[in-house]
Amino acid sequence: MGLLERLRKEWFILGIVLVIAVARLEPGVGVKGGPLKPEITITYIAVSAIFFNSGLSLKTEELTSALMHVKLHLFVQIFTLVFFPTAIWVFLQLLSITPINEWLLKGLQTVGCMPPPVSSAVILTKAVGGNEVSLHFGFF
């Protein structure tokens, strides 16, 4: 596989690295209230555009088929909303007996109870050829 072919295949990861590098050089562009207005553009426009664009490429047959995978959807919901927060809680109980900062533990607890970033999961799943249709239904 040639370099150009590899770059085309890994376009999304390269794009992420490029955006991170630009943000490191000029962080003021993406701050709250800055020229990009991320509190509006990211929260409402970008996430909606990702789901809309991703949904346009789904086939109706795949959607109806994925809708029938009740066990998969149940697994995703239980893992995301029950197992993971419980595992984080147990982990935090173990960490609480160490001299670790209490505010770090509270931050970990908050992050452990937050929903996963679905828009990133959709893009990455599509990029690697995963079952994007089930992913859409698994988070809703």
Secondary structure by P-SEA (a helix, b strand, c coil): ccaaaaaaaaaaaaaaaaaaaaaaaccccccccccccccccccccaaaaaaaaaaaaccaaaaaaaaaaaaaaaaaaaaaccaaaaaaaaaaaaaccccccaaaaaaaaaaaacccaaaaaaaaaaaaccaaaaaaaaac
